């Protein structure tokens, strides 16, 4: 049995439902192997592994996917801001031109502003 890199003896013991001491007493070879792997350097000297490359590529793709959603949120906020400004400007123009509105048709009355 070869434990994965970075695995702690305590974690392995807990997964098996044992205390750390009991695990080390009954499985000293495995405990030693796990400890040695933990102490060994995690990156090989030959450069990044295929796994490292895939992890980096995945992170890059996640950043790219996040960027369009951020741009969409910004564009939506800008459109909302422009719509509010357009409504304010229309109200100002109508007020200056003294435009009258028939505002309340729901109640059966007509009101002139």
QUIJONOR-V586146 format. One record per pair of residues at least 24 apart in sequence whose C-alpha atoms are under 7 Angstrom apart, sorted by the first residue. I is the first residue (numbers start at 1). J is the second residue. D is the distance in Angstrom with one decimal. If there is no record, write none. Layout:
# QUIJONOR-V586146
[[I | J | D] [I | J | D]]
This chain:
# QUIJONOR-V586146
[[3 | 34 | 6.4] [5 | 37 | 6.2] [5 | 38 | 6.6] [6 | 38 | 5.5] [7 | 34 | 6.8] [8 | 34 | 6.8] [9 | 34 | 6.3]]
